Amino acid sequence: MATSSNDKPIESSIQAKLSREFAPEHLEILNESYMHNVPKGSETHFKVVVVSNKFENTSLVQRHRMVNELLQNELKTGVHALSIVAKTPSQWENSNKTVDKSPACKGGFGR
């Protein structure tokens, strides 16, 4: 059974904004909330993989700022963590086209 955007409003918003702004050749939105101590179905921890020509001639820091600025509303209203992989099409083609798994949550509070 397919899920609707109503089932995942934050993920859907992230996808729509990244698609509209960056016209990506490749886009992945990974909800990593399940790896953390949050209720089932939460939308609090995400990793995004964005491959776009708009990242040409920009530093990694600039790319992250571009994505963070675009998603500032989500980051203010519920998204606790956002991991960003932002590459140009040539960087993506020259990579193994996989994304490293995020580290396990240690539970916060320095644990």
N, C-alpha and C positions, 0 to 999 in steps of 0.2 A: 504494500500500500504506500503510495507516494505521500510525502508530507507537504503541507501547504505552507506558504509564507507566514500564515497566521500561527503555525506551530513553532516557527523559528523566526520571530520578528527581527531580532538583532542580527542574526546571520544573514537574513534576507536584505536588511538595510545595508550591511557591510558590502555584500555582493553587488547590490545595485549601485552604490556610490563608487566602488572601485571600477566597476565595468564602465560606468558613464565617464568618469574622470580620466582613466588611463587607457581605455580601449585595449585591454590586455590581449596578448597572443596566448597567454596561459594564465589561469586564475584558479587558485584553490583557497577555500575558506575551511579551515580545520577547527572545529569546536573541540577544544581540549579540556573543557570544564569537567568532564568525567574523571580526569586525572587528579582532581582536587576535592577537598572536603566541602562540597556544595550539594544542594539537593539535586536529585535526578532530573534531567531535562534543563538544567541551568545553562545560561549563555553568558558566562563571565570570563572565560579564558579562551583566546583565539590565536591561531597562527594563520597568517595570510601569505600566500605565495603569489606575487604579481610580476609578470613578465611583460614589459611594455617599452615601446620606442621612446616614450616620454622620459625614460630614465637615461637616455643617451646624454653623455657629457655632464652628468651630475654625480656628485660623490655619494657614497653610501649614506652618510649623515643627511645629505639633502633629500635623498629618496625616502628615508625614514621620516623626516620632517614632513614631506609632502603627504605621506600616508597618514601620519598622526594628525595633521591639520584637517585633512578630509574627514577623519573619523572622530574628531574632537567631541561631538555630541554623544556618540556611543561610549567614549571613554569617560565622560562625565556622568553618564546615566546607567551604569551597570557593568560595563566591561572593566574587569579588574586587571587583566593582563593581555597584552597584544604583542605577539612575536611577528616580526616582519622579515620576509625574504623578498627582496626587490632586485630584479635583474633585467638587463637588456636582453633582447632576443638572441644576440650573439653569445652573451654570457650563458644563457640557458642552453643553447645548442651545444656549447663546448663543455657543459657540465654533464653529470650523470643523470640529470633530470629527476633527482630524488631529493627529498628534504629530510634532514636529520630529525630523529625523534626528539621531542622535548624531554628534558630531565624530569625525573619523578618529583612530585611535590614533597617537600619536607615538612609541610604543615605550618609554616610561618613561625614567627616569634623566635627566630634563630635556631630552630631545631634542625 
